[in-house]
Amino acid sequence: MIEKGAVLPMFYLPPVEYFVRLNTYKPDILIEREEHFPKQTYRNRASVYTPDGVLTLTVPVIKGAKNHTKAKDVKISYDFEWQRLHWLGLQACYRRSAYFEYYEDELVPFYEKKFDFLFDYNEQLLQFILKAMKIKLELKFTESYEAEYPNLADYRNAISPKHETDIEQKPYFQVFEDRKGFIKNLSIVDLLFNQGPHSVNYL
């Protein structure tokens, strides 16, 4: 049993705050996969910076057991071409960034190949980001659902699009900052495409 560290949910292209927490508590990180899937969270949405401000990219999930489906069992819906839309969105937002082309070839398969389960999709994306940021971390997962973890910092509900992060974030260059200024706590890809290999130092 891990006695120090943090328990984190599995997110889609998580916000910067997620990686600040992960970097702070590693290697003692536990990823929650047994929880009931909550709606309207970063588990299936990410925020990116467009010329008009923040755009939310949402991975559609199959409607079914509502809130009683475990996170690891939630299936992705392909009723419309969301992968194409997400990829076009990422290109429109970051084609002009310093490092987009650097990561493009490794990222594009995530928007071509179909994944059955949201959790697996997010996990493979997370592995890609950890590798890109040169963060060494072996992912460990929960085996059962626990309401509380007395010995772990619990971020399962703390990192949410519904409330602003309390982490201090130094501004870094963003492609469209001349339009709306610096926007904090966007998806980690905003940091990665703008800062590249220096991203881990930023954290």
Wavefront OBJ file of the C-alpha trace (Angstrom):
o trace
v 0.000 0.000 0.000
v 1.283 3.432 -0.954
v 1.466 5.549 2.182
v 2.509 8.901 0.816
v 1.736 10.523 -2.465
v -1.475 11.316 -4.277
v -4.466 9.720 -5.942
v -5.403 11.282 -9.287
v -8.169 10.599 -11.800
v -7.473 9.721 -15.424
v -8.051 12.743 -17.641
v -8.076 13.466 -21.386
v -5.045 15.643 -22.207
v -5.030 16.831 -18.559
v -4.628 20.460 -17.496
v -1.272 21.823 -16.341
v -2.342 21.594 -12.685
v -2.600 17.790 -13.027
v 1.058 17.562 -13.998
v 2.127 19.955 -11.251
v 0.499 17.576 -8.728
v 1.848 14.495 -10.460
v 5.370 15.936 -10.548
v 5.140 16.939 -6.870
v 4.069 13.527 -5.575
v 5.819 11.157 -7.987
v 6.708 8.316 -7.855
v 3.901 7.645 -5.339
v 0.991 8.262 -7.662
v -2.160 6.148 -7.749
v -4.534 6.522 -10.714
v -8.242 6.017 -9.975
v -9.971 3.586 -12.323
v -12.698 2.074 -10.137
v -14.750 5.232 -9.485
v -18.182 5.761 -11.026
v -17.722 8.004 -14.031
v -18.655 11.606 -13.169
v -19.949 13.936 -15.871
v -18.611 17.326 -16.975
v -15.029 16.814 -15.818
v -11.614 16.686 -17.448
v -12.018 12.900 -17.718
v -13.313 13.416 -21.233
v -12.627 17.083 -21.968
v -9.617 19.350 -22.450
v -9.206 23.117 -22.822
v -7.098 24.668 -25.568
v -6.315 28.246 -26.646
v -7.880 29.406 -29.916
v -7.755 32.881 -31.508
v -11.149 33.474 -29.847
v -10.198 32.258 -26.377
v -10.696 28.895 -24.693
v -12.152 25.975 -26.645
v -13.278 22.779 -24.903
v -12.558 19.545 -26.756
v -14.912 16.815 -25.531
v -14.573 13.091 -26.163
v -18.151 11.778 -26.520
v -18.983 8.688 -24.488
v -21.662 6.087 -25.068
v -24.793 6.868 -23.093
v -25.777 3.913 -20.986
v -25.579 3.260 -17.311
v -25.392 6.986 -16.550
v -23.334 7.572 -13.396
v -23.126 3.906 -12.472
v -20.508 2.957 -15.012
v -16.993 2.526 -13.662
v -14.406 4.856 -15.180
v -12.501 1.936 -16.702
v -15.684 0.638 -18.419
v -16.820 3.852 -20.127
v -16.841 3.428 -23.901
v -16.069 6.116 -26.455
v -18.816 7.058 -28.928
v -18.042 7.422 -32.619
v -21.479 8.700 -33.676
v -19.736 11.684 -35.241
v -16.160 12.367 -36.355
v -14.930 13.905 -33.115
v -11.351 12.671 -33.692
v -11.110 14.598 -36.931
v -12.580 17.689 -35.267
v -10.179 17.473 -32.317
v -7.187 17.055 -34.600
v -8.256 19.967 -36.819
v -8.755 22.010 -33.631
v -5.294 21.166 -32.290
v -3.730 22.041 -35.637
v -5.614 25.349 -35.845
v -4.559 26.264 -32.305
v -0.964 25.085 -32.340
v 0.346 24.799 -35.891
v 2.223 28.077 -35.310
v 3.646 27.006 -31.941
v 7.348 26.262 -31.604
v 7.042 22.502 -31.000
v 3.816 21.259 -32.581
v 5.629 19.651 -35.514
v 8.058 18.042 -33.088
v 5.288 15.914 -31.538
v 2.814 15.751 -34.425
v 3.768 12.333 -35.822
v 3.457 10.627 -32.444
v 0.170 12.337 -31.641
v -1.700 11.880 -34.914
v -2.405 8.117 -34.409
v -4.559 9.032 -31.400
v -6.859 10.819 -33.839
v -6.884 8.073 -36.481
v -7.094 4.803 -34.556
v -10.352 3.965 -32.772
v -10.103 3.080 -29.092
v -12.973 1.249 -27.362
v -12.544 2.535 -23.816
v -12.000 6.127 -22.692
v -9.725 5.053 -19.835
v -7.379 3.137 -22.152
v -7.324 6.017 -24.625
v -6.489 8.538 -21.898
v -3.862 6.246 -20.405
v -2.007 5.887 -23.699
v -2.177 9.642 -24.245
v -0.819 10.146 -20.716
v 2.056 7.739 -21.441
v 2.864 9.739 -24.583
v 2.873 13.035 -22.642
v 5.030 11.635 -19.809
v 7.532 10.414 -22.396
v 7.457 13.719 -24.297
v 8.080 15.612 -21.036
v 10.744 13.116 -19.922
v 8.882 12.364 -16.678
v 9.730 8.870 -15.533
v 6.713 7.355 -13.816
v 5.333 3.852 -13.669
v 1.561 4.177 -13.532
v -0.160 2.336 -10.683
v -3.951 1.931 -10.586
v -6.561 1.494 -7.886
v -7.814 -2.073 -7.442
v -11.077 -1.113 -5.733
v -13.013 2.075 -5.030
v -12.155 3.785 -1.742
v -14.132 6.847 -0.653
v -11.101 8.193 1.213
v -7.347 7.735 1.218
v -6.108 8.907 4.639
v -2.445 8.729 3.582
v -2.765 10.260 0.133
v -3.541 13.712 -1.204
v -6.848 13.156 -3.008
v -7.249 15.087 -6.271
v -10.056 13.004 -7.772
v -12.561 15.857 -7.488
v -10.228 18.755 -6.731
v -9.030 19.366 -10.302
v -12.161 20.443 -12.122
v -13.269 22.740 -14.955
v -15.985 23.982 -12.587
v -13.612 25.896 -10.338
v -10.393 27.776 -10.879
v -7.099 26.219 -9.843
v -5.321 27.624 -6.793
v -1.850 26.814 -8.122
v 0.375 29.729 -9.002
v 1.261 29.647 -12.678
v 4.022 31.747 -14.185
v 3.104 32.935 -17.674
v 4.835 31.208 -20.582
v 4.517 32.167 -24.242
v 1.160 31.218 -25.802
v 0.433 31.497 -29.521
v -2.583 33.797 -29.186
v -1.634 35.672 -26.014
v -1.744 38.959 -27.928
v -5.547 38.416 -28.206
v -6.586 37.389 -24.702
v -3.406 37.506 -22.607
v -2.012 34.527 -20.711
v -4.609 31.848 -19.921
v -3.634 29.504 -17.118
v -4.300 25.830 -16.527
v -5.066 24.867 -20.109
v -4.434 21.338 -21.372
v -0.858 20.147 -20.965
v -0.544 20.184 -24.771
v -0.662 23.992 -24.643
v 2.478 23.929 -22.500
v 4.079 21.107 -24.484
v 3.568 22.657 -27.923
v 4.824 26.044 -26.719
v 7.684 24.941 -24.445
v 8.635 21.518 -25.790
v 11.410 19.753 -23.846
v 11.510 22.681 -21.383
v 7.985 21.887 -20.151
v 9.172 19.719 -17.260
v 11.338 22.568 -15.951
v 8.266 24.804 -16.014
v 6.414 22.400 -13.719
l 1 2 3 4 5 6 7 8 9 10 11 12 13 14 15 16 17 18 19 20 21 22 23 24 25 26 27 28 29 30 31 32 33 34 35 36 37 38 39 40 41 42 43 44 45 46 47 48 49 50 51 52 53 54 55 56 57 58 59 60 61 62 63 64 65 66 67 68 69 70 71 72 73 74 75 76 77 78 79 80 81 82 83 84 85 86 87 88 89 90 91 92 93 94 95 96 97 98 99 100 101 102 103 104 105 106 107 108 109 110 111 112 113 114 115 116 117 118 119 120 121 122 123 124 125 126 127 128 129 130 131 132 133 134 135 136 137 138 139 140 141 142 143 144 145 146 147 148 149 150 151 152 153 154 155 156 157 158 159 160 161 162 163 164 165 166 167 168 169 170 171 172 173 174 175 176 177 178 179 180 181 182 183 184 185 186 187 188 189 190 191 192 193 194 195 196 197 198 199 200 201 202 203
